[in-house]
């Protein structure tokens, strides 16, 4: 499974784009969205930072929300 050089997402082989540069580098891009944003040289986009958060971070945030909700209901 190749990894997108722009957003870092792993994707299946039949999808995406494989771009071979003149100097021999191979760039794997998962979607046209990544390809277009890379061509515009944009690196600080919100959806990239969201996708780079680990699943563990999301689970911790969910647990915090549940405990906050439970504390609020007790009051």
PDB file of N, H, CA, C and O in Angstrom:
ATOM      1  N   UNK A   1       0.833  -1.173   0.000  1.00  0.00           N
ATOM      2  CA  UNK A   1       0.000   0.000   0.000  1.00  0.00           C
ATOM      3  C   UNK A   1       0.885   1.246   0.000  1.00  0.00           C
ATOM      4  O   UNK A   1       1.656   1.465   0.934  1.00  0.00           O
ATOM      5  N   UNK A   2       0.772   2.054  -1.041  1.00  0.00           N
ATOM      6  H   UNK A   2       0.146   1.877  -1.800  1.00  0.00           H
ATOM      7  CA  UNK A   2       1.561   3.279  -1.062  1.00  0.00           C
ATOM      8  C   UNK A   2       1.018   4.323  -0.096  1.00  0.00           C
ATOM      9  O   UNK A   2      -0.156   4.298   0.273  1.00  0.00           O
ATOM     10  N   UNK A   3       1.884   5.234   0.303  1.00  0.00           N
ATOM     11  H   UNK A   3       2.838   5.255   0.003  1.00  0.00           H
ATOM     12  CA  UNK A   3       1.530   6.312   1.217  1.00  0.00           C
ATOM     13  C   UNK A   3       1.589   7.629   0.453  1.00  0.00           C
ATOM     14  O   UNK A   3       2.570   7.906  -0.237  1.00  0.00           O
ATOM     15  N   UNK A   4       0.548   8.436   0.574  1.00  0.00           N
ATOM     16  H   UNK A   4      -0.249   8.211   1.134  1.00  0.00           H
ATOM     17  CA  UNK A   4       0.481   9.715  -0.119  1.00  0.00           C
ATOM     18  C   UNK A   4       1.573  10.649   0.416  1.00  0.00           C
ATOM     19  O   UNK A   4       1.725  10.802   1.628  1.00  0.00           O
ATOM     20  N   UNK A   5       2.324  11.266  -0.489  1.00  0.00           N
ATOM     21  H   UNK A   5       2.200  11.141  -1.473  1.00  0.00           H
ATOM     22  CA  UNK A   5       3.400  12.160  -0.062  1.00  0.00           C
ATOM     23  C   UNK A   5       2.857  13.494   0.431  1.00  0.00           C
ATOM     24  O   UNK A   5       3.583  14.240   1.088  1.00  0.00           O
ATOM     25  N   UNK A   6       1.608  13.813   0.136  1.00  0.00           N
ATOM     26  H   UNK A   6       1.018  13.207  -0.398  1.00  0.00           H
ATOM     27  CA  UNK A   6       1.034  15.097   0.546  1.00  0.00           C
ATOM     28  C   UNK A   6       0.343  15.005   1.898  1.00  0.00           C
ATOM     29  O   UNK A   6       0.677  15.753   2.817  1.00  0.00           O
ATOM     30  N   UNK A   7      -0.620  14.094   2.028  1.00  0.00           N
ATOM     31  H   UNK A   7      -0.891  13.486   1.281  1.00  0.00           H
ATOM     32  CA  UNK A   7      -1.390  14.035   3.280  1.00  0.00           C
ATOM     33  C   UNK A   7      -0.954  12.894   4.192  1.00  0.00           C
ATOM     34  O   UNK A   7      -1.315  12.887   5.369  1.00  0.00           O
ATOM     35  N   UNK A   8      -0.190  11.933   3.687  1.00  0.00           N
ATOM     36  H   UNK A   8       0.104  11.939   2.731  1.00  0.00           H
ATOM     37  CA  UNK A   8       0.316  10.845   4.507  1.00  0.00           C
ATOM     38  C   UNK A   8      -0.639   9.688   4.688  1.00  0.00           C
ATOM     39  O   UNK A   8      -0.405   8.824   5.533  1.00  0.00           O
ATOM     40  N   UNK A   9      -1.714   9.651   3.911  1.00  0.00           N
ATOM     41  H   UNK A   9      -1.904  10.353   3.225  1.00  0.00           H
ATOM     42  CA  UNK A   9      -2.721   8.600   4.040  1.00  0.00           C
ATOM     43  C   UNK A   9      -2.304   7.375   3.231  1.00  0.00           C
ATOM     44  O   UNK A   9      -1.781   7.505   2.124  1.00  0.00           O
ATOM     45  N   UNK A  10      -2.538   6.181   3.788  1.00  0.00           N
ATOM     46  H   UNK A  10      -2.963   6.075   4.687  1.00  0.00           H
ATOM     47  CA  UNK A  10      -2.306   4.945   3.050  1.00  0.00           C
ATOM     48  C   UNK A  10      -3.530   4.663   2.195  1.00  0.00           C
ATOM     49  O   UNK A  10      -4.659   4.826   2.657  1.00  0.00           O
ATOM     50  N   UNK A  11      -3.323   4.246   0.965  1.00  0.00           N
ATOM     51  H   UNK A  11      -2.406   4.113   0.589  1.00  0.00           H
ATOM     52  CA  UNK A  11      -4.443   3.973   0.070  1.00  0.00           C
ATOM     53  C   UNK A  11      -4.168   2.727  -0.746  1.00  0.00           C
ATOM     54  O   UNK A  11      -3.024   2.284  -0.852  1.00  0.00           O
ATOM     55  N   UNK A  12      -5.230   2.154  -1.331  1.00  0.00           N
ATOM     56  H   UNK A  12      -6.160   2.514  -1.246  1.00  0.00           H
ATOM     57  CA  UNK A  12      -5.110   0.936  -2.128  1.00  0.00           C
ATOM     58  C   UNK A  12      -4.494   1.234  -3.487  1.00  0.00           C
ATOM     59  O   UNK A  12      -4.533   2.368  -3.964  1.00  0.00           O
ATOM     60  N   UNK A  13      -3.929   0.209  -4.101  1.00  0.00           N
ATOM     61  H   UNK A  13      -3.897  -0.712  -3.713  1.00  0.00           H
ATOM     62  CA  UNK A  13      -3.181   0.357  -5.353  1.00  0.00           C
ATOM     63  C   UNK A  13      -4.017   0.868  -6.536  1.00  0.00           C
ATOM     64  O   UNK A  13      -3.521   1.738  -7.252  1.00  0.00           O
ATOM     65  N   UNK A  14      -5.235   0.399  -6.795  1.00  0.00           N
ATOM     66  H   UNK A  14      -5.637  -0.308  -6.213  1.00  0.00           H
ATOM     67  CA  UNK A  14      -5.901   0.888  -8.017  1.00  0.00           C
ATOM     68  C   UNK A  14      -6.290   2.363  -7.967  1.00  0.00           C
ATOM     69  O   UNK A  14      -6.625   2.945  -9.000  1.00  0.00           O
ATOM     70  N   UNK A  15      -6.252   2.964  -6.811  1.00  0.00           N
ATOM     71  H   UNK A  15      -5.980   2.492  -5.972  1.00  0.00           H
ATOM     72  CA  UNK A  15      -6.612   4.369  -6.689  1.00  0.00           C
ATOM     73  C   UNK A  15      -5.374   5.243  -6.703  1.00  0.00           C
ATOM     74  O   UNK A  15      -4.252   4.749  -6.592  1.00  0.00           O
ATOM     75  N   UNK A  16      -5.579   6.528  -6.839  1.00  0.00           N
ATOM     76  H   UNK A  16      -6.490   6.929  -6.930  1.00  0.00           H
ATOM     77  CA  UNK A  16      -4.486   7.472  -6.712  1.00  0.00           C
ATOM     78  C   UNK A  16      -3.692   7.674  -7.991  1.00  0.00           C
ATOM     79  O   UNK A  16      -4.073   7.221  -9.070  1.00  0.00           O
ATOM     80  N   UNK A  17      -2.585   8.366  -7.832  1.00  0.00           N
ATOM     81  H   UNK A  17      -2.275   8.734  -6.955  1.00  0.00           H
ATOM     82  CA  UNK A  17      -1.744   8.744  -8.951  1.00  0.00           C
ATOM     83  C   UNK A  17      -0.292   8.499  -8.575  1.00  0.00           C
ATOM     84  O   UNK A  17       0.131   8.836  -7.469  1.00  0.00           O
ATOM     85  N   UNK A  18       0.464   7.920  -9.479  1.00  0.00           N
ATOM     86  H   UNK A  18       0.120   7.646 -10.377  1.00  0.00           H
ATOM     87  CA  UNK A  18       1.894   7.744  -9.293  1.00  0.00           C
ATOM     88  C   UNK A  18       2.586   8.678 -10.261  1.00  0.00           C
ATOM     89  O   UNK A  18       2.444   8.538 -11.476  1.00  0.00           O
ATOM     90  N   UNK A  19       3.337   9.632  -9.729  1.00  0.00           N
ATOM     91  H   UNK A  19       3.453   9.745  -8.742  1.00  0.00           H
ATOM     92  CA  UNK A  19       3.994  10.637 -10.556  1.00  0.00           C
ATOM     93  C   UNK A  19       5.503  10.407 -10.498  1.00  0.00           C
ATOM     94  O   UNK A  19       6.092  10.380  -9.417  1.00  0.00           O
ATOM     95  N   UNK A  20       6.124  10.241 -11.665  1.00  0.00           N
ATOM     96  H   UNK A  20       5.646  10.263 -12.543  1.00  0.00           H
ATOM     97  CA  UNK A  20       7.566  10.033 -11.740  1.00  0.00           C
ATOM     98  C   UNK A  20       8.199  11.340 -12.191  1.00  0.00           C
ATOM     99  O   UNK A  20       7.892  11.849 -13.269  1.00  0.00           O
ATOM    100  N   UNK A  21       9.078  11.876 -11.366  1.00  0.00           N
ATOM    101  H   UNK A  21       9.327  11.462 -10.490  1.00  0.00           H
ATOM    102  CA  UNK A  21       9.725  13.154 -11.656  1.00  0.00           C
ATOM    103  C   UNK A  21      10.915  12.931 -12.601  1.00  0.00           C
ATOM    104  O   UNK A  21      11.354  11.796 -12.786  1.00  0.00           O
ATOM    105  N   UNK A  22      11.431  14.000 -13.189  1.00  0.00           N
ATOM    106  H   UNK A  22      11.074  14.922 -13.039  1.00  0.00           H
ATOM    107  CA  UNK A  22      12.555  13.914 -14.119  1.00  0.00           C
ATOM    108  C   UNK A  22      13.827  13.385 -13.462  1.00  0.00           C
ATOM    109  O   UNK A  22      14.650  12.748 -14.119  1.00  0.00           O
ATOM    110  N   UNK A  23      13.985  13.649 -12.169  1.00  0.00           N
ATOM    111  H   UNK A  23      13.316  14.167 -11.636  1.00  0.00           H
ATOM    112  CA  UNK A  23      15.194  13.190 -11.483  1.00  0.00           C
ATOM    113  C   UNK A  23      15.066  11.759 -10.950  1.00  0.00           C
ATOM    114  O   UNK A  23      15.978  11.270 -10.283  1.00  0.00           O
ATOM    115  N   UNK A  24      13.939  11.079 -11.237  1.00  0.00           N
ATOM    116  H   UNK A  24      13.199  11.476 -11.779  1.00  0.00           H
ATOM    117  CA  UNK A  24      13.772   9.684 -10.849  1.00  0.00           C
ATOM    118  C   UNK A  24      12.984   9.470  -9.585  1.00  0.00           C
ATOM    119  O   UNK A  24      12.704   8.325  -9.228  1.00  0.00           O
ATOM    120  N   UNK A  25      12.610  10.544  -8.884  1.00  0.00           N
ATOM    121  H   UNK A  25      12.838  11.474  -9.174  1.00  0.00           H
ATOM    122  CA  UNK A  25      11.794  10.393  -7.681  1.00  0.00           C
ATOM    123  C   UNK A  25      10.394   9.932  -8.066  1.00  0.00           C
ATOM    124  O   UNK A  25       9.878  10.299  -9.122  1.00  0.00           O
ATOM    125  N   UNK A  26       9.785   9.126  -7.204  1.00  0.00           N
ATOM    126  H   UNK A  26      10.204   8.828  -6.346  1.00  0.00           H
ATOM    127  CA  UNK A  26       8.419   8.672  -7.434  1.00  0.00           C
ATOM    128  C   UNK A  26       7.540   9.276  -6.344  1.00  0.00           C
ATOM    129  O   UNK A  26       7.804   9.103  -5.154  1.00  0.00           O
ATOM    130  N   UNK A  27       6.502   9.980  -6.756  1.00  0.00           N
ATOM    131  H   UNK A  27       6.288  10.120  -7.723  1.00  0.00           H
ATOM    132  CA  UNK A  27       5.564  10.593  -5.827  1.00  0.00           C
ATOM    133  C   UNK A  27       4.231   9.866  -5.918  1.00  0.00           C
ATOM    134  O   UNK A  27       3.672   9.706  -7.002  1.00  0.00           O
ATOM    135  N   UNK A  28       3.733   9.431  -4.777  1.00  0.00           N
ATOM    136  H   UNK A  28       4.188   9.561  -3.896  1.00  0.00           H
ATOM    137  CA  UNK A  28       2.430   8.784  -4.723  1.00  0.00           C
ATOM    138  C   UNK A  28       1.422   9.777  -4.159  1.00  0.00           C
ATOM    139  O   UNK A  28       1.641  10.345  -3.089  1.00  0.00           O
ATOM    140  N   UNK A  29       0.326   9.989  -4.870  1.00  0.00           N
ATOM    141  H   UNK A  29       0.149   9.528  -5.739  1.00  0.00           H
ATOM    142  CA  UNK A  29      -0.722  10.894  -4.426  1.00  0.00           C
ATOM    143  C   UNK A  29      -2.041  10.129  -4.390  1.00  0.00           C
ATOM    144  O   UNK A  29      -2.371   9.411  -5.334  1.00  0.00           O
ATOM    145  N   UNK A  30      -2.792  10.279  -3.306  1.00  0.00           N
ATOM    146  H   UNK A  30      -2.524  10.862  -2.539  1.00  0.00           H
ATOM    147  CA  UNK A  30      -3.995   9.467  -3.118  1.00  0.00           C
ATOM    148  C   UNK A  30      -5.205  10.014  -3.868  1.00  0.00           C
ATOM    149  O   UNK A  30      -6.123   9.252  -4.171  1.00  0.00           O
ATOM    150  N   UNK A  31      -5.237  11.303  -4.177  1.00  0.00           N
ATOM    151  H   UNK A  31      -4.491  11.923  -3.931  1.00  0.00           H
ATOM    152  CA  UNK A  31      -6.418  11.870  -4.831  1.00  0.00           C
ATOM    153  C   UNK A  31      -6.041  13.100  -5.645  1.00  0.00           C
ATOM    154  O   UNK A  31      -4.929  13.617  -5.544  1.00  0.00           O
ATOM    155  N   UNK A  32      -6.985  13.551  -6.447  1.00  0.00           N
ATOM    156  H   UNK A  32      -7.889  13.131  -6.529  1.00  0.00           H
ATOM    157  CA  UNK A  32      -6.748  14.764  -7.227  1.00  0.00           C
ATOM    158  C   UNK A  32      -6.697  15.980  -6.309  1.00  0.00           C
ATOM    159  O   UNK A  32      -6.066  16.984  -6.639  1.00  0.00           O
ATOM    160  N   UNK A  33      -7.359  15.890  -5.158  1.00  0.00           N
ATOM    161  H   UNK A  33      -7.872  15.074  -4.890  1.00  0.00           H
ATOM    162  CA  UNK A  33      -7.311  16.981  -4.180  1.00  0.00           C
ATOM    163  C   UNK A  33      -5.874  17.183  -3.698  1.00  0.00           C
ATOM    164  O   UNK A  33      -5.395  18.314  -3.616  1.00  0.00           O
ATOM    165  N   UNK A  34      -5.197  16.096  -3.384  1.00  0.00           N
ATOM    166  H   UNK A  34      -5.585  15.177  -3.450  1.00  0.00           H
ATOM    167  CA  UNK A  34      -3.795  16.180  -2.952  1.00  0.00           C
ATOM    168  C   UNK A  34      -2.906  16.655  -4.100  1.00  0.00           C
ATOM    169  O   UNK A  34      -2.003  17.466  -3.893  1.00  0.00           O
ATOM    170  N   UNK A  35      -3.157  16.156  -5.296  1.00  0.00           N
ATOM    171  H   UNK A  35      -3.890  15.498  -5.464  1.00  0.00           H
ATOM    172  CA  UNK A  35      -2.347  16.546  -6.456  1.00  0.00           C
ATOM    173  C   UNK A  35      -2.454  18.045  -6.727  1.00  0.00           C
ATOM    174  O   UNK A  35      -1.440  18.704  -6.957  1.00  0.00           O
ATOM    175  N   UNK A  36      -3.664  18.587  -6.704  1.00  0.00           N
ATOM    176  H   UNK A  36      -4.488  18.052  -6.518  1.00  0.00           H
ATOM    177  CA  UNK A  36      -3.865  20.001  -6.993  1.00  0.00           C
ATOM    178  C   UNK A  36      -3.294  20.897  -5.902  1.00  0.00           C
ATOM    179  O   UNK A  36      -2.698  21.932  -6.196  1.00  0.00           O
ATOM    180  N   UNK A  37      -3.474  20.503  -4.643  1.00  0.00           N
ATOM    181  H   UNK A  37      -3.959  19.662  -4.404  1.00  0.00           H
ATOM    182  CA  UNK A  37      -2.936  21.298  -3.544  1.00  0.00           C
ATOM    183  C   UNK A  37      -1.415  21.261  -3.523  1.00  0.00           C
ATOM    184  O   UNK A  37      -0.775  22.250  -3.164  1.00  0.00           O
ATOM    185  N   UNK A  38      -0.826  20.122  -3.906  1.00  0.00           N
ATOM    186  H   UNK A  38      -1.345  19.319  -4.198  1.00  0.00           H
ATOM    187  CA  UNK A  38       0.625  20.047  -3.962  1.00  0.00           C
ATOM    188  C   UNK A  38       1.160  20.917  -5.089  1.00  0.00           C
ATOM    189  O   UNK A  38       2.225  21.519  -4.952  1.00  0.00           O
ATOM    190  N   UNK A  39       0.437  20.990  -6.196  1.00  0.00           N
ATOM    191  H   UNK A  39      -0.428  20.501  -6.307  1.00  0.00           H
ATOM    192  CA  UNK A  39       0.862  21.835  -7.314  1.00  0.00           C
ATOM    193  C   UNK A  39       0.817  23.313  -6.927  1.00  0.00           C
ATOM    194  O   UNK A  39       1.614  24.111  -7.420  1.00  0.00           O
ATOM    195  N   UNK A  40      -0.121  23.677  -6.042  1.00  0.00           N
ATOM    196  H   UNK A  40      -0.769  23.029  -5.642  1.00  0.00           H
ATOM    197  CA  UNK A  40      -0.217  25.065  -5.573  1.00  0.00           C
ATOM    198  C   UNK A  40       0.739  25.339  -4.419  1.00  0.00           C
ATOM    199  O   UNK A  40       0.822  26.468  -3.935  1.00  0.00           O
ATOM    200  N   UNK A  41       1.466  24.303  -3.972  1.00  0.00           N
ATOM    201  H   UNK A  41       1.399  23.386  -4.364  1.00  0.00           H
ATOM    202  CA  UNK A  41       2.436  24.393  -2.876  1.00  0.00           C
ATOM    203  C   UNK A  41       1.784  24.828  -1.567  1.00  0.00           C
ATOM    204  O   UNK A  41       2.331  25.651  -0.833  1.00  0.00           O
ATOM    205  N   UNK A  42       0.612  24.266  -1.287  1.00  0.00           N
ATOM    206  H   UNK A  42       0.168  23.598  -1.883  1.00  0.00           H
ATOM    207  CA  UNK A  42      -0.084  24.542  -0.031  1.00  0.00           C
ATOM    208  C   UNK A  42       0.229  23.426   0.946  1.00  0.00           C
ATOM    209  O   UNK A  42       0.033  22.254   0.623  1.00  0.00           O
ATOM    210  N   UNK A  43       0.707  23.760   2.125  1.00  0.00           N
ATOM    211  H   UNK A  43       0.865  24.712   2.388  1.00  0.00           H
ATOM    212  CA  UNK A  43       1.034  22.745   3.125  1.00  0.00           C
ATOM    213  C   UNK A  43       0.198  22.880   4.396  1.00  0.00           C
ATOM    214  O   UNK A  43       0.001  21.893   5.105  1.00  0.00           O
ATOM    215  N   UNK A  44      -0.290  24.064   4.695  1.00  0.00           N
ATOM    216  H   UNK A  44      -0.130  24.866   4.119  1.00  0.00           H
ATOM    217  CA  UNK A  44      -1.030  24.262   5.933  1.00  0.00           C
ATOM    218  C   UNK A  44      -2.521  24.305   5.638  1.00  0.00           C
ATOM    219  O   UNK A  44      -3.137  25.370   5.621  1.00  0.00           O
ATOM    220  N   UNK A  45      -3.081  23.145   5.410  1.00  0.00           N
ATOM    221  H   UNK A  45      -2.581  22.279   5.424  1.00  0.00           H
ATOM    222  CA  UNK A  45      -4.515  23.051   5.175  1.00  0.00           C
ATOM    223  C   UNK A  45      -5.127  22.246   6.318  1.00  0.00           C
ATOM    224  O   UNK A  45      -4.516  21.309   6.833  1.00  0.00           O
ATOM    225  N   UNK A  46      -6.316  22.619   6.695  1.00  0.00           N
ATOM    226  H   UNK A  46      -6.813  23.380   6.277  1.00  0.00           H
ATOM    227  CA  UNK A  46      -6.953  22.044   7.877  1.00  0.00           C
ATOM    228  C   UNK A  46      -7.184  20.547   7.757  1.00  0.00           C
ATOM    229  O   UNK A  46      -7.011  19.828   8.742  1.00  0.00           O
ATOM    230  N   UNK A  47      -7.565  20.055   6.596  1.00  0.00           N
ATOM    231  H   UNK A  47      -7.706  20.639   5.797  1.00  0.00           H
ATOM    232  CA  UNK A  47      -7.898  18.638   6.468  1.00  0.00           C
ATOM    233  C   UNK A  47      -6.674  17.743   6.573  1.00  0.00           C
ATOM    234  O   UNK A  47      -6.807  16.563   6.898  1.00  0.00           O
ATOM    235  N   UNK A  48      -5.491  18.270   6.308  1.00  0.00           N
ATOM    236  H   UNK A  48      -5.383  19.229   6.044  1.00  0.00           H
ATOM    237  CA  UNK A  48      -4.280  17.455   6.474  1.00  0.00           C
ATOM    238  C   UNK A  48      -3.988  17.268   7.956  1.00  0.00           C
ATOM    239  O   UNK A  48      -3.680  16.157   8.387  1.00  0.00           O
ATOM    240  N   UNK A  49      -4.081  18.327   8.735  1.00  0.00           N
ATOM    241  H   UNK A  49      -4.332  19.229   8.385  1.00  0.00           H
ATOM    242  CA  UNK A  49      -3.781  18.207  10.157  1.00  0.00           C
ATOM    243  C   UNK A  49      -4.796  17.319  10.857  1.00  0.00           C
ATOM    244  O   UNK A  49      -4.451  16.624  11.812  1.00  0.00           O
ATOM    245  N   UNK A  50      -6.049  17.329  10.398  1.00  0.00           N
ATOM    246  H   UNK A  50      -6.330  17.894   9.621  1.00  0.00           H
ATOM    247  CA  UNK A  50      -7.053  16.448  10.984  1.00  0.00           C
ATOM    248  C   UNK A  50      -6.746  14.994  10.665  1.00  0.00           C
ATOM    249  O   UNK A  50      -6.914  14.123  11.518  1.00  0.00           O
ATOM    250  N   UNK A  51      -6.297  14.725   9.444  1.00  0.00           N
ATOM    251  H   UNK A  51      -6.161  15.434   8.752  1.00  0.00           H
ATOM    252  CA  UNK A  51      -6.029  13.341   9.072  1.00  0.00           C
ATOM    253  C   UNK A  51      -4.762  12.818   9.737  1.00  0.00           C
ATOM    254  O   UNK A  51      -4.617  11.606   9.896  1.00  0.00           O
ATOM    255  N   UNK A  52      -3.846  13.691  10.126  1.00  0.00           N
ATOM    256  H   UNK A  52      -3.964  14.675   9.996  1.00  0.00           H
ATOM    257  CA  UNK A  52      -2.609  13.244  10.753  1.00  0.00           C
ATOM    258  C   UNK A  52      -2.766  12.947  12.238  1.00  0.00           C
ATOM    259  O   UNK A  52      -1.879  12.349  12.847  1.00  0.00           O
ATOM    260  N   UNK A  53      -3.911  13.368  12.839  1.00  0.00           N
ATOM    261  H   UNK A  53      -4.631  13.853  12.344  1.00  0.00           H
ATOM    262  CA  UNK A  53      -4.142  13.024  14.236  1.00  0.00           C
ATOM    263  C   UNK A  53      -4.338  11.522  14.338  1.00  0.00           C
ATOM    264  O   UNK A  53      -5.021  10.914  13.514  1.00  0.00           O
ATOM    265  N   UNK A  54      -3.747  10.946  15.334  1.00  0.00           N
ATOM    266  H   UNK A  54      -3.193  11.440  16.004  1.00  0.00           H
ATOM    267  CA  UNK A  54      -3.887   9.500  15.506  1.00  0.00           C
ATOM    268  C   UNK A  54      -5.260   9.120  16.016  1.00  0.00           C
ATOM    269  O   UNK A  54      -5.976   9.942  16.587  1.00  0.00           O
ATOM    270  N   UNK A  55      -5.617   7.868  15.804  1.00  0.00           N
ATOM    271  H   UNK A  55      -5.035   7.200  15.340  1.00  0.00           H
ATOM    272  CA  UNK A  55      -6.905   7.392  16.293  1.00  0.00           C
ATOM    273  C   UNK A  55      -6.935   7.410  17.813  1.00  0.00           C
ATOM    274  O   UNK A  55      -8.002   7.561  18.408  1.00  0.00           O
ATOM    275  N   UNK A  56      -5.777   7.258  18.448  1.00  0.00           N
ATOM    276  H   UNK A  56      -4.910   7.136  17.965  1.00  0.00           H
ATOM    277  CA  UNK A  56      -5.716   7.299  19.903  1.00  0.00           C
ATOM    278  C   UNK A  56      -6.104   8.685  20.406  1.00  0.00           C
ATOM    279  O   UNK A  56      -6.796   8.810  21.417  1.00  0.00           O
ATOM    280  N   UNK A  57      -5.658   9.730  19.700  1.00  0.00           N
ATOM    281  H   UNK A  57      -5.096   9.628  18.879  1.00  0.00           H
ATOM    282  CA  UNK A  57      -6.008  11.088  20.092  1.00  0.00           C
ATOM    283  C   UNK A  57      -7.510  11.309  20.008  1.00  0.00           C
ATOM    284  O   UNK A  57      -8.095  11.974  20.864  1.00  0.00           O
ATOM    285  N   UNK A  58      -8.124  10.759  18.992  1.00  0.00           N
ATOM    286  H   UNK A  58      -7.649  10.219  18.297  1.00  0.00           H
ATOM    287  CA  UNK A  58      -9.562  10.901  18.816  1.00  0.00           C
ATOM    288  C   UNK A  58     -10.298  10.175  19.937  1.00  0.00           C
ATOM    289  O   UNK A  58     -11.295  10.677  20.456  1.00  0.00           O
ATOM    290  N   UNK A  59      -9.803   8.983  20.313  1.00  0.00           N
ATOM    291  H   UNK A  59      -8.994   8.575  19.891  1.00  0.00           H
ATOM    292  CA  UNK A  59     -10.438   8.227  21.386  1.00  0.00           C
ATOM    293  C   UNK A  59     -10.337   8.983  22.707  1.00  0.00           C
ATOM    294  O   UNK A  59     -11.294   9.002  23.481  1.00  0.00           O
ATOM    295  N   UNK A  60      -9.191   9.606  22.971  1.00  0.00           N
ATOM    296  H   UNK A  60      -8.414   9.591  22.342  1.00  0.00           H
ATOM    297  CA  UNK A  60      -9.009  10.364  24.207  1.00  0.00           C
ATOM    298  C   UNK A  60      -9.973  11.546  24.239  1.00  0.00           C
ATOM    299  O   UNK A  60     -10.572  11.827  25.277  1.00  0.00           O
ATOM    300  N   UNK A  61     -10.128  12.238  23.114  1.00  0.00           N
ATOM    301  H   UNK A  61      -9.642  12.009  22.270  1.00  0.00           H
ATOM    302  CA  UNK A  61     -11.050  13.364  23.053  1.00  0.00           C
ATOM    303  C   UNK A  61     -12.486  12.901  23.274  1.00  0.00           C
ATOM    304  O   UNK A  61     -13.258  13.585  23.946  1.00  0.00           O
ATOM    305  N   UNK A  62     -12.855  11.741  22.714  1.00  0.00           N
ATOM    306  H   UNK A  62     -12.228  11.185  22.168  1.00  0.00           H
ATOM    307  CA  UNK A  62     -14.202  11.203  22.912  1.00  0.00           C
ATOM    308  C   UNK A  62     -14.448  10.875  24.382  1.00  0.00           C
ATOM    309  O   UNK A  62     -15.528  11.134  24.912  1.00  0.00           O
ATOM    310  N   UNK A  63     -13.435  10.302  25.035  1.00  0.00           N
ATOM    311  H   UNK A  63     -12.557  10.092  24.605  1.00  0.00           H
ATOM    312  CA  UNK A  63     -13.579   9.978  26.451  1.00  0.00           C
ATOM    313  C   UNK A  63     -13.736  11.244  27.286  1.00  0.00           C
ATOM    314  O   UNK A  63     -14.522  11.271  28.233  1.00  0.00           O
ATOM    315  N   UNK A  64     -12.990  12.292  26.938  1.00  0.00           N
ATOM    316  H   UNK A  64     -12.352  12.270  26.168  1.00  0.00           H
ATOM    317  CA  UNK A  64     -13.112  13.557  27.664  1.00  0.00           C
ATOM    318  C   UNK A  64     -14.505  14.136  27.505  1.00  0.00           C
ATOM    319  O   UNK A  64     -15.076  14.649  28.467  1.00  0.00           O
ATOM    320  N   UNK A  65     -15.059  14.061  26.304  1.00  0.00           N
ATOM    321  H   UNK A  65     -14.596  13.644  25.522  1.00  0.00           H
ATOM    322  CA  UNK A  65     -16.406  14.568  26.070  1.00  0.00           C
ATOM    323  C   UNK A  65     -17.432  13.793  26.891  1.00  0.00           C
ATOM    324  O   UNK A  65     -18.355  14.380  27.456  1.00  0.00           O
ATOM    325  N   UNK A  66     -17.266  12.474  26.955  1.00  0.00           N
ATOM    326  H   UNK A  66     -16.516  11.997  26.496  1.00  0.00           H
ATOM    327  CA  UNK A  66     -18.208  11.645  27.716  1.00  0.00           C
ATOM    328  C   UNK A  66     -18.144  11.968  29.204  1.00  0.00           C
ATOM    329  O   UNK A  66     -19.183  12.055  29.859  1.00  0.00           O
ATOM    330  N   UNK A  67     -16.938  12.149  29.749  1.00  0.00           N
ATOM    331  H   UNK A  67     -16.094  12.078  29.217  1.00  0.00           H
ATOM    332  CA  UNK A  67     -16.818  12.469  31.169  1.00  0.00           C
ATOM    333  C   UNK A  67     -17.353  13.869  31.445  1.00  0.00           C
ATOM    334  O   UNK A  67     -18.001  14.086  32.469  1.00  0.00           O
ATOM    335  N   UNK A  68     -17.094  14.819  30.555  1.00  0.00           N
ATOM    336  H   UNK A  68     -16.567  14.642  29.724  1.00  0.00           H
ATOM    337  CA  UNK A  68     -17.635  16.171  30.728  1.00  0.00           C
ATOM    338  C   UNK A  68     -19.147  16.152  30.690  1.00  0.00           C
ATOM    339  O   UNK A  68     -19.799  16.846  31.469  1.00  0.00           O
ATOM    340  N   UNK A  69     -19.708  15.365  29.793  1.00  0.00           N
ATOM    341  H   UNK A  69     -19.178  14.801  29.160  1.00  0.00           H
ATOM    342  CA  UNK A  69     -21.161  15.247  29.681  1.00  0.00           C
ATOM    343  C   UNK A  69     -21.738  14.627  30.948  1.00  0.00           C
ATOM    344  O   UNK A  69     -22.770  15.082  31.442  1.00  0.00           O
ATOM    345  N   UNK A  70     -21.084  13.592  31.482  1.00  0.00           N
ATOM    346  H   UNK A  70     -20.245  13.223  31.081  1.00  0.00           H
ATOM    347  CA  UNK A  70     -21.556  12.936  32.686  1.00  0.00           C
ATOM    348  C   UNK A  70     -21.478  13.899  33.885  1.00  0.00           C
ATOM    349  O   UNK A  70     -22.387  13.932  34.714  1.00  0.00           O
ATOM    350  N   UNK A  71     -20.399  14.676  33.971  1.00  0.00           N
ATOM    351  H   UNK A  71     -19.660  14.649  33.297  1.00  0.00           H
ATOM    352  CA  UNK A  71     -20.271  15.657  35.038  1.00  0.00           C
ATOM    353  C   UNK A  71     -21.345  16.725  34.950  1.00  0.00           C
ATOM    354  O   UNK A  71     -21.878  17.161  35.969  1.00  0.00           O
ATOM    355  N   UNK A  72     -21.659  17.140  33.749  1.00  0.00           N
ATOM    356  H   UNK A  72     -21.225  16.785  32.921  1.00  0.00           H
ATOM    357  CA  UNK A  72     -22.682  18.169  33.540  1.00  0.00           C
ATOM    358  C   UNK A  72     -24.067  17.648  33.935  1.00  0.00           C
ATOM    359  O   UNK A  72     -24.880  18.378  34.502  1.00  0.00           O
ATOM    360  N   UNK A  73     -24.320  16.369  33.624  1.00  0.00           N
ATOM    361  H   UNK A  73     -23.659  15.776  33.163  1.00  0.00           H
ATOM    362  CA  UNK A  73     -25.618  15.785  33.951  1.00  0.00           C
ATOM    363  C   UNK A  73     -25.780  15.594  35.440  1.00  0.00           C
ATOM    364  O   UNK A  73     -26.903  15.628  35.942  1.00  0.00           O
ATOM    365  N   UNK A  74     -24.690  15.395  36.164  1.00  0.00           N
ATOM    366  H   UNK A  74     -23.777  15.367  35.756  1.00  0.00           H
ATOM    367  CA  UNK A  74     -24.749  15.223  37.630  1.00  0.00           C
ATOM    368  C   UNK A  74     -25.160  16.524  38.309  1.00  0.00           C
ATOM    369  O   UNK A  74     -25.813  16.506  39.352  1.00  0.00           O
ATOM    370  N   UNK A  75     -24.779  17.642  37.722  1.00  0.00           N
ATOM    371  H   UNK A  75     -24.248  17.657  36.875  1.00  0.00           H
ATOM    372  CA  UNK A  75     -25.100  18.944  38.329  1.00  0.00           C
ATOM    373  C   UNK A  75     -26.525  19.198  38.135  1.00  0.00           C
ATOM    374  O   UNK A  75     -27.031  20.236  38.562  1.00  0.00           O
TER     375      UNK A  75
END
